[in-house]
Amino acid sequence: EHCVHDDDDDDDDGGEEELMLLQEEEELYQSLSILGWLPDQLRRPFREALHSVMMNVVKSLISGDFESEGMLERTLQWKTDVLIPWVHSVVGSEAYNRDQWDAQLEYAASECFVRVRMNELFDLVTDYPDSLPAVRELSVALDRTGRLFYHSLANEWRGALVKRLIHPGAQTSQIIDVYINTIKVLREMDPSGELLQVVTQPVREYLRGRADTVRCIITSLTDEEGGGDLYEELRRQDAKPLDEAQLDEEDDEEPPTFDWVPPPSILQRRGVITGQVGRVTSSSRRAGDILSMLVGIYGSKELFVNEYRIMLADKLLSNLEYDTDKDVHNLELLKLRFGEASMRQCEVMIKDIDDSKRIHNNIRSTLEARALSSDPPVVDAAIVSHIFWPALQKEQLKNHPRIQAELDQFSKEYAKLKNPRRLVWMKQLGTVELEVEFYDGDEDSIFTSHVKYITCTPAHATLLAHFEDKPQWTADELSGETEMPEEIVRKRMAFWASHRVVQVRRSGSDFVYTLSSLADVNELSFADHDDDDHEHAVSLGAHEKEEIKVFESYIVGMLSNLGQLPLERIHTMLKSFTTGSDHNYNRTPQQLAVFLQQLCKEEKLECSPDGLYKLLKKRS
């Protein structure tokens, strides 16, 4: 009972102290009001203190809450219920009405709301569309402040993106996702699109410099499982071709319809960064056309079409079932956006695979029907029209005679079926399914024999087939038989060593490979497998060189006629000279600079200290 009595005394003492402080505070404000210091001498410190209190309160009310609606209304309600009566009691009725404190507090509450959200802009973007209520309320708060904070907002937003997004540790796919969300958020806030251009400029420049940006965009467009927003973007019913989506308003001659709406008001069309009043272009009003903005990073759709060709070639050549339904569907959607002419080569590639399926079924049924053929046919072939396909991998390979005999049999049947056409085999491409015996050990190091079906490359199959002729080979001997470089042979044989099919030992400077047996399996030396099981059919390096080599003659011609030129001038002239030709120039200045430096290394050009390129004059 004694303890409880003491607590009651403490509560009473605390309440009395708080009451005394309030009385002293009121007496202080009354004295300041009588002296007339608040409106004049103490006006600035009073406003600063008031602003600091408002910032703390608003931050506690809304910070981190992006999904709840009515956060701005809650802030304004606190201003009405708490702040206005307190300020009225402090400054007095006369000064309150004279200085228009109602309007000042209304503006200050909206300003504090904007400033708190400005520190959370990156989180607003990453949480979109869950953060849509907060985005819309931020836009309303900006309007209540007369849209005077757009410049600060743009700088803060750019800084947040640079600090938290544009760095080597971020994956390109993540950067693209944040960029897409940023587009959606900013178009929700600023229909003019000017804020969008200013805020996202560093992101566009950074994406342009990343080597895998185009591949990530194309992958997202066509990947049903992980494509996300871009996958849905390609399937929009109201999507327009990219050429139309990028037209300016002056070029947009569409007739009016019953769905016509007037352009945004002069307040919304005002240049929020420059302060100039300008027209909103049709491209900026098409708020959902995200794909056109991604393509606009590079200024040309040809880069995306070429990348899709390369990815499609890899996918089609690895498709063992000749199933092209999904590829046809994606191609039709891409044709709607990129144009039919751009996708004509891809259409031929898919048709090649469909034709290959029919030819394969025809030849297979012919071979199976022959009485002399005791073994079923084992060759499936993808027959391609090479001029429509990207440059494929070219590696020297001589197949084992038994493997080559199967290919020759298929070639003869094809020649009969499609005379006078003939097949030229890309021997290093494709897959081979083998039934292989290998050895596996348990926890007690007891090894047992297993038979396993392994899928490998033709080079792997050819190397292993030679061990049916004799059980031991050196790397040099295998190199001579297969016509592959010895380094490649060692790399390929590491695959079979890792599967415990062969054992490897060093003999001087050479490697000796021997078929494994259960008797000596405990003494085997197995190499680590460092081979790439997922090699691309398309030679990316060869494709790149083949494309850009075409422009060498253009560069030599312009330098012969005009003398020395800077990089920017060469870049502009290449775009102009190749317009309408079969070789459309779609390189960035950075890619052109790399190619020009390569020409300098080959002693075809020289670059002066001031960055001017000219033909190298060879001394006689």
Secondary structure by P-SEA (a helix, b strand, c coil): caaaaaaaaaaaaaaaaaaaaaaaaaaaaaaaaaaccccccaaaaaaaaaaaaaaaaaaacccccccccaaaaaaaaaaaaccaaaaaaaccaaaaaaaaaaaaaaaaaaaaaaaaaaacaaaaaaacccaaaaaaaaaaaaaaacccaaaaaaaaaaaaaaaccccccccaaaaaaaaaaaaaaaaaccccaaaaaaaaaaaaaaaaaccaaaaaaaaaacccccccaaaaaaaccccccccccccccccccccccccccccccccccccccccbbbbbccccccccaaaaaaaaccccaaaaaaaaaaaaaaaaaaccccccaaaaaaaaaaaaacccccaaaaaaaaaaaaaaaaaaaaaaaaaaacccccccccccccccccccccccbbbbbbccaaaaaaaaaaaaaaaaacccbbbbbcccbbbbbbbccccccccccbbbbbbbbbbbcaaaaaaaaaaaacccccaaaaaaaacccaaaaaaaaaaaaaaccbbbbbcccbbbbbbbccccccccccccccccccccccaaaaaaaaaaccaaaaaaaaaaacccccaaaaaaaaaaaaccccccccccaaaaaaaaaaaaaacccccccccccccccccc
